[in-house]
Amino acid sequence: MSPVQLPLHFNGSAPQLADWQDQIIMGDCQSVLPTIPAQSVDLIVTSPPYADSRKKTYGGVHPDDYVAWFLPISAELLRILKPSGTFILNIKEKVVAGERHTYVIELILAMRQQGWLWTEEFIWHKKNSYPGKWPNRFRDSWERCLQFNRSRQFAMYQDSVMVPMGDWAKTRLRKLSDTDRRRDVSRVGSGFGKNVSNWVGREKAYPTNVLHLATESSNRRHSAAFPLELPKWFIKLFTQEGDLVLDPFSGAGTTALAAYELGRRYLGIEIQPEYVALAEQALGRIC
């Protein structure tokens, strides 16, 4: 398998949907995305360069310019995503002049104006993050994974990410109180209620929106590596076998690798030739 460059798709006729499956395209996603057929992708999972980050690798985008830089990309992603599809954006604010910059918040608002629905926010907790101290803050140990959709009716397979009940089933559920046996209204007036007895006898439960994953990954030669289990979790939640998963900032191909291992089709776009080569090597070992 060898990296595919965009001009190879054009032989006098428009590329077909099959041309965009199971490959890593070497190029700038701003040039590649407009050539992908509309409503052809089931899930987008990506971690673009953060503001002013990875300058040696990708040049860096100033926080004040980040929204303007990303909106043309998100417009194309909106076009090529299926109405039932989901876009997961892994991103994090940076500190500028002693305070958090607002470019992530500004981007969320701008994407909503663009037509996206900001459906959910997941937190990736880096459970093995090293401790650290700075004059006015501590070490970041989490990142945002923002969920955007085109429609309120989107594909979601919640049972695929259920987790074992664990010790909670042996302790909390062993002796139920009277309030545990009915839908107990929240005491803080949140409007939510629960019936704890509903969980008796169950072996699995639905997880929360906090993902506790270590930062280790197999693509350590990339400057912004993230663990294989991160895209895998979202791929299981939002797709089925045979669906197409896109990463427009593919890096060393972690999302593509996760998609392949789960029986999905993949498409990666990456501008740096050395990272395309890394992705192809990783995929070549299992394909």
ZADREN-436589 format. One record per atom (N, C-alpha, C): residue number from 1; residue in three letters; x, y, z. Coordinates in steps of 0.02 Angstrom, whole numbers, always signed. Example, Ala and Ser with C-alpha at 12.3 -4.5 7.8 and 13.67 -1.06 7.14 Angstrom:
2
   i  aa   east  north     up
   1 ala   +660   -284   +390
   1 ala   +615   -225   +390
   1 ala   +660   -165   +390
   2 ser   +642   -112   +354
   2 ser   +684    -53   +357
   2 ser   +645     +2   +394
END
This chain:
287
   i  aa   east  north     up
   1 met    +42    -59     +0
   1 met     +0     +0     +0
   1 met    +44    +62     +0
   2 ser    +28   +112    -39
   2 ser    +67   +173    -43
   2 ser    +21   +233    -38
   3 pro    +48   +290    -13
   3 pro     +5   +349     -5
   3 pro    -24   +373    -70
   4 val    -86   +394    -69
   4 val   -121   +418   -128
   4 val   -119   +494   -129
   5 gln    -97   +523   -184
   5 gln    -99   +595   -192
   5 gln   -159   +614   -233
   6 leu   -187   +671   -218
   6 leu   -251   +691   -246
   6 leu   -255   +687   -322
   7 pro   -203   +710   -361
   7 pro   -210   +709   -434
   7 pro   -223   +640   -463
   8 leu   -205   +586   -427
   8 leu   -216   +519   -454
   8 leu   -290   +502   -462
   9 his   -334   +540   -430
   9 his   -405   +525   -434
   9 his   -437   +552   -497
  10 phe   -402   +594   -533
  10 phe   -434   +628   -589
  10 phe   -406   +602   -655
  11 asn   -447   +563   -690
  11 asn   -429   +537   -755
  11 asn   -483   +555   -806
  12 gly   -504   +618   -802
  12 gly   -554   +642   -848
  12 gly   -625   +635   -823
  13 ser   -634   +601   -766
  13 ser   -701   +594   -738
  13 ser   -698   +603   -662
  14 ala   -754   +619   -633
  14 ala   -757   +631   -560
  14 ala   -746   +565   -523
  15 pro   -711   +567   -467
  15 pro   -701   +506   -428
  15 pro   -766   +480   -399
  16 gln   -771   +415   -392
  16 gln   -829   +384   -363
  16 gln   -819   +375   -288
  17 leu   -873   +360   -252
  17 leu   -869   +353   -180
  17 leu   -818   +301   -159
  18 ala   -814   +246   -197
  18 ala   -766   +193   -180
  18 ala   -694   +217   -183
  19 asp   -681   +270   -221
  19 asp   -613   +297   -226
  19 asp   -590   +330   -161
  20 trp   -637   +344   -117
  20 trp   -621   +380    -55
  20 trp   -620   +333     +5
  21 gln   -617   +269     -6
  21 gln   -619   +222    +49
  21 gln   -554   +184    +57
  22 asp   -535   +174   +120
  22 asp   -477   +133   +138
  22 asp   -413   +158   +107
  23 gln   -399   +222   +119
  23 gln   -336   +251    +94
  23 gln   -318   +312   +135
  24 ile   -254   +329   +131
  24 ile   -228   +390   +161
  24 ile   -207   +436   +104
  25 ile   -238   +494   +100
  25 ile   -222   +541    +46
  25 ile   -171   +592    +72
  26 met   -118   +602    +36
  26 met    -68   +651    +54
  26 met    -86   +718    +23
  27 gly   -102   +767    +65
  27 gly   -120   +833    +40
  27 gly   -149   +875    +95
  28 asp   -164   +937    +79
  28 asp   -195   +984   +126
  28 asp   -270   +971   +126
  29 cys   -300   +960   +184
  29 cys   -371   +944   +186
  29 cys   -414  +1000   +157
  30 gln   -390  +1062   +158
  30 gln   -429  +1117   +129
  30 gln   -435  +1109    +53
  31 ser   -388  +1074    +22
  31 ser   -391  +1060    -50
  31 ser   -426   +995    -65
  32 val   -418   +946    -21
  32 val   -445   +879    -33
  32 val   -520   +875    -18
  33 leu   -542   +905    +37
  33 leu   -611   +898    +59
  33 leu   -662   +920     +6
  34 pro   -651   +975    -31
  34 pro   -701   +995    -81
  34 pro   -712   +945   -137
  35 thr   -666   +898   -145
  35 thr   -673   +848   -199
  35 thr   -708   +784   -176
  36 ile   -724   +778   -112
  36 ile   -757   +719    -86
  36 ile   -832   +725    -96
  37 pro   -866   +672   -118
  37 pro   -938   +676   -130
  37 pro   -977   +698    -68
  38 ala  -1030   +735    -79
  38 ala  -1073   +758    -24
  38 ala  -1107   +700    +11
  39 gln  -1117   +707    +76
  39 gln  -1154   +659   +117
  39 gln  -1129   +588   +107
  40 ser  -1063   +580   +111
  40 ser  -1033   +514   +100
  40 ser   -998   +485   +161
  41 val   -991   +524   +214
  41 val   -952   +503   +273
  41 val  -1000   +492   +332
  42 asp   -989   +437   +369
  42 asp  -1032   +421   +426
  42 asp  -1007   +453   +491
  43 leu   -941   +459   +498
  43 leu   -912   +485   +560
  43 leu   -847   +521   +544
  44 ile   -837   +578   +575
  44 ile   -774   +615   +571
  44 ile   -745   +618   +642
  45 val   -685   +593   +650
  45 val   -649   +597   +713
  45 val   -581   +627   +699
  46 thr   -566   +684   +729
  46 thr   -503   +716   +713
  46 thr   -478   +759   +770
  47 ser   -413   +771   +769
  47 ser   -381   +815   +817
  47 ser   -336   +862   +777
  48 pro   -362   +919   +755
  48 pro   -322   +966   +715
  48 pro   -268   +999   +757
  49 pro   -219  +1029   +726
  49 pro   -169  +1066   +764
  49 pro   -203  +1119   +808
  50 tyr   -187  +1120   +872
  50 tyr   -215  +1171   +916
  50 tyr   -182  +1238   +901
  51 ala   -211  +1291   +923
  51 ala   -184  +1358   +910
  51 ala   -113  +1364   +935
  52 asp    -69  +1388   +891
  52 asp     +1  +1400   +907
  52 asp    +38  +1337   +929
  53 ser    +10  +1278   +916
  53 ser    +42  +1216   +935
  53 ser    +70  +1180   +874
  54 arg   +120  +1137   +885
  54 arg   +152  +1097   +833
  54 arg   +178  +1141   +777
  55 lys   +209  +1197   +795
  55 lys   +233  +1244   +744
  55 lys   +285  +1212   +698
  56 lys   +328  +1170   +728
  56 lys   +381  +1138   +687
  56 lys   +350  +1087   +639
  57 thr   +293  +1061   +656
  57 thr   +261  +1010   +613
  57 thr   +213  +1041   +563
  58 tyr   +168  +1086   +587
  58 tyr   +115  +1111   +545
  58 tyr   +114  +1188   +537
  59 gly   +163  +1221   +565
  59 gly   +168  +1293   +555
  59 gly   +134  +1335   +608
  60 gly    +80  +1309   +638
  60 gly    +45  +1345   +691
  60 gly     -5  +1396   +665
  61 val    -60  +1402   +702
  61 val   -111  +1452   +687
  61 val   -121  +1494   +751
  62 his   -117  +1559   +745
  62 his   -124  +1603   +803
  62 his   -195  +1595   +832
  63 pro   -203  +1596   +898
  63 pro   -270  +1589   +927
  63 pro   -321  +1640   +900
  64 asp   -299  +1701   +887
  64 asp   -345  +1751   +861
  64 asp   -369  +1736   +790
  65 asp   -331  +1694   +754
  65 asp   -348  +1678   +685
  65 asp   -379  +1608   +677
  66 tyr   -385  +1572   +733
  66 tyr   -402  +1501   +729
  66 tyr   -472  +1490   +700
  67 val   -520  +1528   +722
  67 val   -589  +1518   +698
  67 val   -594  +1531   +623
  68 ala   -564  +1585   +599
  68 ala   -565  +1601   +528
  68 ala   -530  +1546   +488
  69 trp   -477  +1517   +516
  69 trp   -441  +1463   +482
  69 trp   -483  +1399   +478
  70 phe   -519  +1384   +531
  70 phe   -553  +1319   +535
  70 phe   -621  +1319   +501
  71 leu   -655  +1376   +498
  71 leu   -724  +1376   +472
  71 leu   -730  +1351   +400
  72 pro   -685  +1368   +354
  72 pro   -691  +1338   +287
  72 pro   -685  +1262   +288
  73 ile   -645  +1236   +334
  73 ile   -637  +1163   +341
  73 ile   -702  +1133   +368
  74 ser   -729  +1163   +421
  74 ser   -791  +1136   +450
  74 ser   -849  +1141   +402
  75 ala   -849  +1191   +357
  75 ala   -902  +1196   +307
  75 ala   -900  +1137   +260
  76 glu   -841  +1116   +240
  76 glu   -835  +1057   +196
  76 glu   -853   +993   +233
  77 leu   -834   +989   +297
  77 leu   -852   +931   +336
  77 leu   -928   +926   +344
  78 leu   -961   +982   +351
  78 leu  -1034   +983   +355
  78 leu  -1065   +958   +290
  79 arg  -1034   +974   +234
  79 arg  -1059   +954   +169
  79 arg  -1052   +879   +157
  80 ile   -996   +851   +177
  80 ile   -982   +780   +160
  80 ile  -1009   +732   +213
  81 leu  -1029   +756   +272
  81 leu  -1056   +712   +323
  81 leu  -1128   +694   +306
  82 lys  -1145   +631   +317
  82 lys  -1214   +609   +308
  82 lys  -1260   +643   +359
  83 pro  -1324   +652   +343
  83 pro  -1371   +682   +391
  83 pro  -1373   +644   +457
  84 ser  -1359   +579   +455
  84 ser  -1360   +538   +516
  84 ser  -1291   +534   +549
  85 gly  -1242   +570   +521
  85 gly  -1173   +564   +544
  85 gly  -1156   +609   +603
  86 thr  -1095   +599   +629
  86 thr  -1071   +636   +686
  86 thr   -999   +660   +673
  87 phe   -983   +718   +701
  87 phe   -916   +747   +698
  87 phe   -890   +754   +769
  88 ile   -833   +720   +783
  88 ile   -801   +725   +848
  88 ile   -736   +765   +840
  89 leu   -732   +821   +875
  89 leu   -676   +867   +870
  89 leu   -637   +867   +936
  90 asn   -577   +839   +935
  90 asn   -534   +840   +994
  90 asn   -492   +904   +993
  91 ile   -502   +946  +1044
  91 ile   -471  +1012  +1043
  91 ile   -462  +1036  +1115
  92 lys   -417  +1083  +1125
  92 lys   -404  +1110  +1192
  92 lys   -383  +1183  +1187
  93 glu   -407  +1223  +1235
  93 glu   -386  +1292  +1238
  93 glu   -312  +1296  +1258
  94 lys   -281  +1353  +1244
  94 lys   -213  +1364  +1269
  94 lys   -213  +1427  +1312
  95 val   -160  +1433  +1350
  95 val   -152  +1492  +1394
  95 val   -114  +1545  +1356
  96 val   -142  +1606  +1355
  96 val   -110  +1663  +1323
  96 val   -109  +1720  +1373
  97 ala    -50  +1745  +1388
  97 ala    -42  +1802  +1434
  97 ala    -76  +1788  +1502
  98 gly    -69  +1726  +1525
  98 gly    -93  +1710  +1592
  98 gly   -166  +1691  +1598
  99 glu   -203  +1687  +1543
  99 glu   -273  +1666  +1546
  99 glu   -290  +1622  +1488
 100 arg   -342  +1583  +1496
 100 arg   -365  +1539  +1443
 100 arg   -392  +1581  +1384
 101 his   -368  +1564  +1324
 101 his   -395  +1597  +1265
 101 his   -463  +1569  +1249
 102 thr   -505  +1608  +1218
 102 thr   -575  +1589  +1206
 102 thr   -587  +1560  +1136
 103 tyr   -534  +1541  +1100
 103 tyr   -544  +1521  +1030
 103 tyr   -587  +1459  +1023
 104 val   -586  +1413  +1072
 104 val   -628  +1354  +1067
 104 val   -702  +1373  +1075
 105 ile   -716  +1415  +1124
 105 ile   -785  +1439  +1134
 105 ile   -809  +1478  +1073
 106 glu   -766  +1520  +1046
 106 glu   -784  +1558   +986
 106 glu   -797  +1512   +927
 107 leu   -757  +1459   +922
 107 leu   -766  +1411   +867
 107 leu   -833  +1375   +873
 108 ile   -851  +1354   +933
 108 ile   -915  +1321   +944
 108 ile   -972  +1366   +921
 109 leu   -971  +1429   +942
 109 leu  -1024  +1476   +923
 109 leu  -1026  +1487   +848
 110 ala   -967  +1493   +817
 110 ala   -964  +1505   +745
 110 ala   -989  +1444   +706
 111 met   -973  +1384   +729
 111 met   -996  +1324   +695
 111 met  -1072  +1316   +702
 112 arg  -1100  +1337   +757
 112 arg  -1173  +1335   +764
 112 arg  -1206  +1383   +714
 113 gln  -1175  +1440   +703
 113 gln  -1200  +1486   +652
 113 gln  -1194  +1456   +583
 114 gln  -1144  +1413   +575
 114 gln  -1131  +1381   +510
 114 gln  -1182  +1326   +494
 115 gly  -1218  +1304   +545
 115 gly  -1267  +1251   +534
 115 gly  -1257  +1189   +575
 116 trp  -1203  +1185   +613
 116 trp  -1190  +1128   +655
 116 trp  -1232  +1130   +719
 117 leu  -1251  +1072   +744
 117 leu  -1280  +1066   +810
 117 leu  -1226  +1043   +858
 118 trp  -1215  +1081   +911
 118 trp  -1167  +1061   +963
 118 trp  -1204  +1015  +1012
 119 thr  -1201   +950   +998
 119 thr  -1244   +902  +1031
 119 thr  -1220   +882  +1101
 120 glu  -1154   +872  +1108
 120 glu  -1128   +845  +1170
 120 glu  -1054   +864  +1177
 121 glu  -1029   +860  +1237
 121 glu   -958   +870  +1250
 121 glu   -933   +813  +1293
 122 phe   -884   +776  +1267
 122 phe   -851   +724  +1304
 122 phe   -784   +750  +1330
 123 ile   -763   +724  +1386
 123 ile   -699   +743  +1415
 123 ile   -652   +682  +1413
 124 trp   -594   +691  +1382
 124 trp   -543   +640  +1384
 124 trp   -498   +654  +1444
 125 his   -505   +614  +1496
 125 his   -463   +620  +1556
 125 his   -400   +579  +1545
 126 lys   -342   +612  +1544
 126 lys   -279   +577  +1535
 126 lys   -257   +550  +1603
 127 lys   -276   +489  +1616
 127 lys   -269   +463  +1684
 127 lys   -197   +452  +1705
 128 asn   -150   +453  +1659
 128 asn    -79   +446  +1677
 128 asn    -41   +511  +1668
 129 ser    -76   +567  +1668
 129 ser    -43   +632  +1657
 129 ser     +6   +646  +1714
 130 tyr    +66   +670  +1696
 130 tyr   +116   +686  +1746
 130 tyr    +94   +749  +1784
 131 pro   +107   +752  +1849
 131 pro    +91   +813  +1887
 131 pro   +137   +870  +1868
 132 gly   +115   +930  +1879
 132 gly   +156   +989  +1863
 132 gly   +127  +1051  +1895
 133 lys   +169  +1101  +1903
 133 lys   +147  +1163  +1934
 133 lys   +179  +1222  +1898
 134 trp   +137  +1272  +1884
 134 trp   +160  +1335  +1855
 134 trp   +140  +1391  +1902
 135 pro   +162  +1453  +1892
 135 pro   +147  +1506  +1940
 135 pro    +73  +1515  +1957
 136 asn    +28  +1503  +1907
 136 asn    -43  +1515  +1921
 136 asn    -88  +1457  +1900
 137 arg    -60  +1397  +1891
 137 arg   -103  +1341  +1870
 137 arg    -66  +1275  +1880
 138 phe   -104  +1220  +1872
 138 phe    -76  +1154  +1875
 138 phe    -78  +1121  +1806
 139 arg    -53  +1060  +1803
 139 arg    -49  +1023  +1740
 139 arg   -119  +1009  +1712
 140 asp   -129  +1019  +1648
 140 asp   -189   +996  +1615
 140 asp   -189   +920  +1613
 141 ser   -244   +889  +1631
 141 ser   -249   +816  +1626
 141 ser   -311   +796  +1587
 142 trp   -339   +841  +1547
 142 trp   -399   +826  +1508
 142 trp   -400   +867  +1444
 143 glu   -439   +842  +1397
 143 glu   -451   +878  +1334
 143 glu   -524   +870  +1315
 144 arg   -549   +917  +1276
 144 arg   -618   +915  +1252
 144 arg   -623   +868  +1191
 145 cys   -678   +833  +1187
 145 cys   -699   +798  +1126
 145 cys   -770   +822  +1112
 146 leu   -776   +870  +1069
 146 leu   -840   +902  +1055
 146 leu   -879   +862  +1002
 147 gln   -942   +851  +1015
 147 gln   -985   +816   +967
 147 gln  -1029   +865   +931
 148 phe  -1025   +864   +864
 148 phe  -1067   +904   +821
 148 phe  -1107   +859   +775
 149 asn  -1167   +880   +757
 149 asn  -1209   +843   +711
 149 asn  -1244   +889   +662
 150 arg  -1266   +861   +607
 150 arg  -1306   +898   +559
 150 arg  -1380   +898   +579
 151 ser  -1400   +844   +611
 151 ser  -1470   +834   +627
 151 ser  -1477   +809   +699
 152 arg  -1534   +821   +729
 152 arg  -1546   +794   +796
 152 arg  -1559   +719   +794
 153 gln  -1573   +693   +736
 153 gln  -1582   +621   +727
 153 gln  -1518   +592   +696
 154 phe  -1474   +566   +738
 154 phe  -1410   +540   +713
 154 phe  -1400   +469   +738
 155 ala  -1359   +432   +702
 155 ala  -1345   +363   +720
 155 ala  -1305   +360   +785
 156 met  -1327   +317   +831
 156 met  -1292   +310   +895
 156 met  -1307   +241   +923
 157 tyr  -1255   +204   +940
 157 tyr  -1261   +135   +962
 157 tyr  -1234   +129  +1033
 158 gln  -1275   +152  +1081
 158 gln  -1252   +159  +1150
 158 gln  -1234    +93  +1183
 159 asp  -1268    +39  +1164
 159 asp  -1253    -26  +1195
 159 asp  -1182    -49  +1180
 160 ser  -1153    -24  +1126
 160 ser  -1086    -47  +1106
 160 ser  -1030    -22  +1152
 161 val  -1045    +27  +1194
 161 val   -993    +54  +1238
 161 val  -1012    +45  +1312
 162 met  -1058     +0  +1326
 162 met  -1076    -13  +1396
 162 met  -1016    -42  +1434
 163 val  -1015    -29  +1499
 163 val   -959    -50  +1541
 163 val   -985    -96  +1597
 164 pro   -942   -139  +1625
 164 pro   -963   -183  +1680
 164 pro   -989   -143  +1740
 165 met  -1037   -169  +1774
 165 met  -1065   -135  +1833
 165 met  -1013   -125  +1887
 166 gly   -967   -173  +1895
 166 gly   -914   -166  +1945
 166 gly   -939   -175  +2016
 167 asp   -899   -149  +2063
 167 asp   -914   -158  +2134
 167 asp   -978   -123  +2155
 168 trp  -1000    -73  +2117
 168 trp  -1061    -37  +2133
 168 trp  -1120    -84  +2140
 169 ala  -1121   -136  +2099
 169 ala  -1176   -184  +2101
 169 ala  -1175   -224  +2166
 170 lys  -1116   -232  +2196
 170 lys  -1110   -272  +2257
 170 lys  -1120   -230  +2319
 171 thr  -1110   -165  +2313
 171 thr  -1115   -122  +2372
 171 thr  -1179    -81  +2372
 172 arg  -1184    -35  +2325
 172 arg  -1242    +10  +2323
 172 arg  -1308    -26  +2312
 173 leu  -1307    -79  +2272
 173 leu  -1369   -114  +2255
 173 leu  -1387   -171  +2303
 174 arg  -1343   -186  +2349
 174 arg  -1354   -243  +2394
 174 arg  -1412   -231  +2442
 175 lys  -1416   -170  +2467
 175 lys  -1469   -154  +2515
 175 lys  -1501    -88  +2494
 176 leu  -1561    -94  +2465
 176 leu  -1594    -35  +2438
 176 leu  -1640     -4  +2490
 177 ser  -1640    +63  +2491
 177 ser  -1686    +99  +2534
 177 ser  -1754   +107  +2499
 178 asp  -1802   +135  +2535
 178 asp  -1868   +146  +2505
 178 asp  -1864   +193  +2445
 179 thr  -1823   +246  +2451
 179 thr  -1817   +293  +2396
 179 thr  -1782   +262  +2336
 180 asp  -1740   +211  +2348
 180 asp  -1705   +177  +2293
 180 asp  -1754   +137  +2250
 181 arg  -1813   +123  +2276
 181 arg  -1860    +80  +2241
 181 arg  -1912   +120  +2202
 182 arg  -1905   +186  +2200
 182 arg  -1950   +227  +2160
 182 arg  -1908   +281  +2125
 183 arg  -1940   +317  +2082
 183 arg  -1904   +370  +2047
 183 arg  -1897   +430  +2094
 184 asp  -1839   +432  +2126
 184 asp  -1827   +484  +2176
 184 asp  -1808   +549  +2142
 185 val  -1847   +602  +2155
 185 val  -1834   +667  +2125
 185 val  -1772   +698  +2155
 186 ser  -1733   +731  +2114
 186 ser  -1671   +762  +2138
 186 ser  -1685   +812  +2193
 187 arg  -1643   +809  +2245
 187 arg  -1651   +855  +2301
 187 arg  -1625   +925  +2287
 188 val  -1588   +933  +2232
 188 val  -1562   +999  +2215
 188 val  -1605  +1033  +2163
 189 gly  -1662  +1003  +2146
 189 gly  -1708  +1034  +2100
 189 gly  -1685  +1036  +2028
 190 ser  -1644   +986  +2008
 190 ser  -1618   +985  +1940
 190 ser  -1669   +961  +1889
 191 gly  -1722   +930  +1913
 191 gly  -1772   +903  +1866
 191 gly  -1760   +830  +1849
 192 phe  -1702   +804  +1868
 192 phe  -1686   +734  +1854
 192 phe  -1707   +690  +1913
 193 gly  -1723   +629  +1897
 193 gly  -1740   +581  +1948
 193 gly  -1708   +514  +1932
 194 lys  -1710   +468  +1980
 194 lys  -1679   +403  +1968
 194 lys  -1716   +350  +2008
 195 asn  -1715   +290  +1982
 195 asn  -1740   +232  +2017
 195 asn  -1683   +182  +2019
 196 val  -1648   +180  +2076
 196 val  -1587   +140  +2082
 196 val  -1603    +66  +2073
 197 ser  -1662    +45  +2092
 197 ser  -1679    -26  +2088
 197 ser  -1680    -52  +2016
 198 asn  -1685     -7  +1968
 198 asn  -1684    -28  +1897
 198 asn  -1619    -63  +1878
 199 trp  -1566    -52  +1917
 199 trp  -1500    -80  +1900
 199 trp  -1488   -148  +1932
 200 val  -1532   -169  +1975
 200 val  -1523   -234  +2008
 200 val  -1524   -290  +1956
 201 gly  -1475   -334  +1959
 201 gly  -1471   -391  +1913
 201 gly  -1437   -376  +1847
 202 arg  -1421   -314  +1835
 202 arg  -1388   -297  +1771
 202 arg  -1313   -309  +1776
 203 glu  -1283   -330  +1722
 203 glu  -1211   -342  +1720
 203 glu  -1173   -282  +1692
 204 lys  -1207   -241  +1652
 204 lys  -1174   -184  +1622
 204 lys  -1215   -121  +1630
 205 ala  -1180    -64  +1626
 205 ala  -1213     +1  +1631
 205 ala  -1186    +46  +1576
 206 tyr  -1222   +101  +1563
 206 tyr  -1197   +150  +1515
 206 tyr  -1144   +193  +1548
 207 pro  -1092   +211  +1510
 207 pro  -1039   +252  +1539
 207 pro  -1060   +325  +1545
 208 thr  -1018   +364  +1577
 208 thr  -1028   +437  +1578
 208 thr   -994   +467  +1517
 209 asn   -995   +533  +1512
 209 asn   -961   +566  +1456
 209 asn   -890   +587  +1472
 210 val   -861   +554  +1523
 210 val   -790   +563  +1539
 210 val   -753   +498  +1523
 211 leu   -705   +502  +1477
 211 leu   -667   +444  +1455
 211 leu   -600   +443  +1490
 212 his   -587   +393  +1530
 212 his   -525   +387  +1568
 212 his   -476   +344  +1528
 213 leu   -433   +377  +1490
 213 leu   -386   +341  +1446
 213 leu   -316   +368  +1455
 214 ala   -268   +322  +1457
 214 ala   -198   +342  +1462
 214 ala   -176   +373  +1396
 215 thr   -122   +410  +1399
 215 thr    -98   +445  +1339
 215 thr    -51   +403  +1297
 216 glu    -32   +343  +1319
 216 glu    +14   +303  +1280
 216 glu    -17   +287  +1212
 217 ser    +27   +284  +1162
 217 ser     +4   +267  +1095
 217 ser    +61   +235  +1058
 218 ser    +44   +201  +1003
 218 ser    +95   +167   +963
 218 ser   +129   +214   +914
 219 asn   +100   +273   +901
 219 asn   +127   +320   +852
 219 asn   +169   +374   +886
 220 arg   +218   +354   +924
 220 arg   +256   +402   +964
 220 arg   +301   +447   +922
 221 arg   +310   +430   +859
 221 arg   +351   +474   +817
 221 arg   +313   +534   +791
 222 his   +248   +537   +807
 222 his   +209   +596   +789
 222 his   +206   +643   +849
 223 ser   +209   +709   +835
 223 ser   +214   +758   +889
 223 ser   +149   +768   +927
 224 ala    +93   +742   +902
 224 ala    +29   +751   +936
 224 ala    -10   +685   +938
 225 ala    +23   +634   +963
 225 ala     -7   +568   +963
 225 ala    -63   +563  +1014
 226 phe   -114   +523   +998
 226 phe   -166   +508  +1048
 226 phe   -182   +434  +1044
 227 pro   -208   +406  +1099
 227 pro   -214   +333  +1105
 227 pro   -265   +304  +1056
 228 leu   -252   +244  +1034
 228 leu   -296   +209   +987
 228 leu   -367   +201  +1016
 229 glu   -372   +192  +1081
 229 glu   -437   +180  +1112
 229 glu   -483   +242  +1109
 230 leu   -454   +301  +1100
 230 leu   -496   +361  +1096
 230 leu   -541   +361  +1034
 231 pro   -512   +357   +973
 231 pro   -557   +352   +914
 231 pro   -598   +288   +913
 232 lys   -570   +234   +940
 232 lys   -608   +171   +941
 232 lys   -674   +179   +979
 233 trp   -672   +214  +1035
 233 trp   -732   +222  +1076
 233 trp   -786   +258  +1036
 234 phe   -768   +311  +1002
 234 phe   -817   +350   +963
 234 phe   -840   +311   +901
 235 ile   -795   +273   +871
 235 ile   -813   +233   +812
 235 ile   -865   +181   +831
 236 lys   -856   +149   +889
 236 lys   -905    +99   +912
 236 lys   -971   +132   +928
 237 leu   -969   +192   +957
 237 leu  -1030   +226   +978
 237 leu  -1072   +251   +919
 238 phe  -1039   +275   +866
 238 phe  -1076   +311   +814
 238 phe  -1077   +276   +746
 239 thr  -1046   +217   +739
 239 thr  -1046   +184   +674
 239 thr  -1059   +109   +681
 240 gln  -1072    +78   +624
 240 gln  -1077     +6   +619
 240 gln  -1026    -19   +568
 241 glu  -1016    -84   +565
 241 glu   -969   -113   +518
 241 glu   -985    -90   +447
 242 gly   -933    -72   +410
 242 gly   -941    -50   +341
 242 gly   -950    +25   +333
 243 asp   -964    +61   +387
 243 asp   -971   +134   +384
 243 asp   -903   +167   +370
 244 leu   -905   +227   +343
 244 leu   -844   +263   +324
 244 leu   -826   +315   +378
 245 val   -764   +310   +402
 245 val   -738   +355   +454
 245 val   -682   +398   +424
 246 leu   -688   +463   +434
 246 leu   -640   +510   +406
 246 leu   -601   +545   +461
 247 asp   -536   +554   +449
 247 asp   -494   +598   +490
 247 asp   -457   +645   +443
 248 pro   -479   +708   +439
 248 pro   -447   +755   +392
 248 pro   -379   +781   +415
 249 phe   -360   +767   +478
 249 phe   -293   +782   +503
 249 phe   -265   +717   +530
 250 ser   -250   +672   +483
 250 ser   -239   +602   +500
 250 ser   -177   +589   +542
 251 gly   -126   +631   +536
 251 gly    -65   +618   +574
 251 gly    -36   +550   +556
 252 ala    -20   +511   +607
 252 ala     +9   +445   +595
 252 ala    -44   +391   +585
 253 gly   -107   +411   +575
 253 gly   -158   +364   +554
 253 gly   -194   +327   +609
 254 thr   -195   +354   +670
 254 thr   -227   +320   +726
 254 thr   -301   +306   +713
 255 thr   -337   +356   +688
 255 thr   -409   +348   +676
 255 thr   -421   +296   +621
 256 ala   -381   +298   +568
 256 ala   -388   +249   +515
 256 ala   -375   +178   +540
 257 leu   -323   +171   +581
 257 leu   -307   +106   +610
 257 leu   -364    +80   +654
 258 ala   -392   +125   +695
 258 ala   -448   +106   +738
 258 ala   -508    +84   +696
 259 ala   -523   +121   +643
 259 ala   -579   +104   +600
 259 ala   -569    +36   +567
 260 tyr   -509    +23   +542
 260 tyr   -495    -41   +509
 260 tyr   -503    -99   +558
 261 glu   -476    -91   +618
 261 glu   -480   -145   +667
 261 glu   -551   -160   +688
 262 leu   -596   -112   +681
 262 leu   -666   -121   +699
 262 leu   -710   -138   +640
 263 gly   -680   -150   +582
 263 gly   -719   -171   +523
 263 gly   -753   -114   +488
 264 arg   -730    -52   +497
 264 arg   -757     +5   +461
 264 arg   -711    +24   +403
 265 arg   -738    +62   +356
 265 arg   -696    +91   +303
 265 arg   -664   +154   +330
 266 tyr   -606   +172   +305
 266 tyr   -571   +230   +331
 266 tyr   -548   +275   +274
 267 leu   -539   +339   +291
 267 leu   -510   +388   +246
 267 leu   -471   +438   +288
 268 gly   -406   +444   +273
 268 gly   -365   +491   +308
 268 gly   -336   +543   +260
 269 ile   -328   +603   +284
 269 ile   -296   +657   +245
 269 ile   -240   +685   +288
 270 glu   -180   +688   +261
 270 glu   -123   +712   +299
 270 glu    -74   +749   +253
 271 ile    -52   +808   +275
 271 ile    -10   +850   +233
 271 ile    +64   +833   +236
 272 gln    +85   +801   +291
 272 gln   +156   +786   +300
 272 gln   +173   +716   +274
 273 pro   +218   +711   +224
 273 pro   +234   +646   +194
 273 pro   +260   +595   +244
 274 glu   +299   +617   +294
 274 glu   +327   +568   +341
 274 glu   +273   +536   +384
 275 tyr   +220   +573   +398
 275 tyr   +166   +545   +438
 275 tyr   +120   +501   +396
 276 val   +113   +518   +333
 276 val    +77   +474   +287
 276 val   +112   +407   +284
 277 ala   +179   +409   +281
 277 ala   +219   +347   +279
 277 ala   +209   +306   +343
 278 leu   +207   +339   +400
 278 leu   +196   +304   +463
 278 leu   +128   +270   +464
 279 ala    +77   +307   +440
 279 ala    +10   +278   +437
 279 ala     +7   +218   +392
 280 glu    +38   +224   +334
 280 glu    +37   +168   +287
 280 glu    +75   +108   +315
 281 gln   +129   +120   +352
 281 gln   +166    +64   +383
 281 gln   +123    +28   +434
 282 ala    +88    +68   +476
 282 ala    +45    +38   +527
 282 ala    -12     -2   +496
 283 leu    -44    +26   +445
 283 leu    -99     -8   +412
 283 leu    -74    -69   +372
 284 gly    -14    -62   +344
 284 gly    +14   -116   +305
 284 gly    +28   -178   +346
 285 arg    +41   -168   +410
 285 arg    +56   -225   +454
 285 arg     -6   -266   +469
 286 ile    -66   -236   +462
 286 ile   -126   -273   +481
 286 ile   -172   -285   +421
 287 cys   -163   -248   +366
 287 cys   -208   -257   +309
 287 cys   -188   -319   +268
END
